[in-house]
Every structure is written in C-alpha cells, then in structure tokens.
Amino acid sequence: MNYQQFKIARIITAIFIGVTVSVAVTINNVILAFSSVLIGMLFLFLVRKKTKVILVDERIKNISGQAARLTYSILTVVIAFLSLFFVMIGRKSVPQQASMETLGVILSYIALLSLALYSLSYKYISKKYGETDDE
C-alpha cells in the first residue's frame, strides 16, 4: 500500500468514526461510540503497518510547523475573546448567570495554559537546537 492509498483509508476511517459516533450519541449508546473509535484506531494502526515507508522532507515539516503555529494563534485568540464574552454575558444578564461566567473563567484559564505551554515548549526547543537568547 502506498501513501496515497493510506490517505484514502484514513479519510474513509474518519468518516466511519464520525458517522458511527453521531449515531451512537443520537441513540445514547456510549459503548458503540467508544468501540467505533477503538476499531477505527486499530484499523488505522494495522493499515499503517502495511504502508510503505513514508518519507518526510524539510518542506513538509516546515509546512506542518507553520500550520500548527497558525492554528495555535487563531485558537488562542478565539478562546480568549470567547472567555471575555461569556464573563461579560454572565455578569450583565438580568438574572445573573453564574454558569456563563464560570464558563468564561474556565476558557480564560485554558487560554492562559495554552500560552504558558507554548512559551515553555518554545524555550525548550530553542535550547535543544542551540538558539541563544541573543538571537
């Protein structure tokens, strides 16, 4: 099996898992949801073993790094604005809604954790690859 066939199998497996989990949620069957995810993971593991060696070059690593950075930036900003929105809605509503404010606080902690994790991982990777603070 070549890489193109592996990509098609991965897409079909993702569709299978998505449909099965949505059906399981609709009929309130947790066992079906977990088993479909487990079967999908097992199938992908077995198919991956049959796939010939996948070479990853520098261009693919660079593109994936840029995509991850862009995703991180967008997601962190969206979570921060959502947290602000939920805190303001929770405080300004006529019957004060503590659950909305709590959700906003939780989202702000998630955004803060994301920023801290990014900073720590950036520091670790820059030290690992020899970047100094002077650069």
C-alpha positions as CSV (number, residue, x, y, z in Angstrom):
1,M,0.0,0.0,0.0
2,N,1.4,3.4,-0.9
3,Y,0.9,6.7,0.9
4,Q,-1.9,7.8,-1.4
5,Q,-4.0,4.7,-0.6
6,F,-3.2,5.2,3.1
7,K,-4.6,8.8,2.9
8,I,-7.8,7.5,1.3
9,A,-8.1,4.8,4.0
10,R,-7.6,7.4,6.7
11,I,-10.3,9.6,5.3
12,I,-12.8,6.7,5.0
13,T,-12.0,5.7,8.5
14,A,-12.6,9.2,9.8
15,I,-15.9,9.3,8.1
16,F,-16.8,5.9,9.5
17,I,-15.9,7.0,13.0
18,G,-17.8,10.3,12.7
19,V,-21.0,8.7,11.4
20,T,-20.9,5.9,14.0
21,V,-20.2,8.2,16.9
22,S,-23.0,10.6,15.8
23,V,-25.4,7.6,15.6
24,A,-24.2,6.4,19.0
25,V,-24.8,9.8,20.5
26,T,-28.2,10.0,18.9
27,I,-29.3,6.7,20.4
28,N,-27.5,7.3,23.7
29,N,-25.1,4.4,23.3
30,V,-21.7,5.2,24.8
31,I,-20.4,1.7,24.2
32,L,-21.0,2.0,20.5
33,A,-19.2,5.3,20.4
34,F,-16.1,4.1,22.2
35,S,-16.0,0.8,20.3
36,S,-16.2,2.6,16.9
37,V,-13.3,4.9,17.9
38,L,-11.3,1.9,19.2
39,I,-12.0,-0.1,16.0
40,G,-11.0,2.9,13.8
41,M,-7.8,3.4,15.7
42,L,-6.9,-0.3,15.4
43,F,-7.7,-0.3,11.7
44,L,-5.5,2.7,11.1
45,F,-2.7,1.1,13.1
46,L,-2.9,-2.1,11.0
47,V,-3.1,-0.2,7.8
48,R,-0.2,2.0,8.8
49,K,2.0,-1.1,9.3
50,K,1.2,-2.2,5.8
51,T,2.1,1.2,4.3
52,K,5.5,1.5,2.7
53,V,8.0,3.9,4.3
54,I,6.7,7.5,4.3
55,L,9.4,10.0,3.7
56,V,9.0,13.3,5.4
57,D,11.2,16.1,4.0
58,E,12.1,19.5,5.3
59,R,9.3,21.2,3.3
60,I,6.6,19.0,4.9
61,K,8.0,19.7,8.3
62,N,8.1,23.4,7.6
63,I,4.5,23.5,6.3
64,S,3.3,21.5,9.3
65,G,5.1,23.8,11.7
66,Q,3.6,26.9,10.1
67,A,0.1,25.3,10.1
68,A,0.4,24.4,13.8
69,R,1.6,27.9,14.6
70,L,-1.3,29.5,12.7
71,T,-3.8,27.1,14.3
72,Y,-2.4,27.9,17.8
73,S,-2.6,31.7,17.2
74,I,-6.2,31.6,15.9
75,L,-7.4,29.2,18.5
76,T,-5.9,31.1,21.4
77,V,-7.3,34.4,20.3
78,V,-10.8,32.9,19.7
79,I,-10.8,31.2,23.2
80,A,-9.6,34.5,24.8
81,F,-12.4,36.5,23.2
82,L,-15.0,33.8,24.0
83,S,-13.9,33.8,27.6
84,L,-14.3,37.6,27.7
85,F,-17.7,37.4,26.0
86,F,-19.0,34.7,28.4
87,V,-17.8,36.6,31.5
88,M,-19.5,39.8,30.4
89,I,-22.7,38.0,29.4
90,G,-22.7,36.2,32.8
91,R,-22.3,39.4,34.7
92,K,-24.6,41.7,32.7
93,S,-27.6,39.4,32.3
94,V,-30.6,40.5,34.4
95,P,-30.8,37.3,36.4
96,Q,-27.1,36.9,36.8
97,Q,-25.9,33.6,35.2
98,A,-23.1,32.2,37.1
99,S,-22.7,29.3,34.7
100,M,-21.8,31.6,31.8
101,E,-19.3,33.5,33.9
102,T,-17.8,30.2,35.1
103,L,-17.5,29.0,31.5
104,G,-15.7,32.3,30.7
105,V,-13.3,31.9,33.5
106,I,-12.6,28.3,32.5
107,L,-11.9,29.4,28.9
108,S,-9.6,32.1,30.1
109,Y,-7.6,29.6,32.1
110,I,-7.4,27.3,29.1
111,A,-6.1,30.3,27.0
112,L,-3.6,31.0,29.8
113,L,-2.5,27.4,29.9
114,S,-2.1,27.3,26.2
115,L,0.1,30.5,26.2
116,A,2.3,29.1,29.1
117,L,2.7,25.7,27.3
118,Y,3.7,27.4,24.1
119,S,6.2,29.5,25.9
120,L,7.7,26.6,27.7
121,S,7.9,24.4,24.6
122,Y,9.4,27.2,22.6
123,K,12.1,27.7,25.2
124,Y,12.8,24.0,25.4
125,I,13.0,23.5,21.6
126,S,15.2,26.7,21.2
127,K,17.6,25.4,23.8
128,K,17.6,21.9,22.3
129,Y,18.6,23.2,18.8
130,G,21.1,25.7,20.1
131,E,19.4,29.0,19.8
132,T,20.6,31.5,22.3
133,D,18.7,34.5,23.9
134,D,20.9,36.9,21.9
135,E,19.4,36.0,18.6
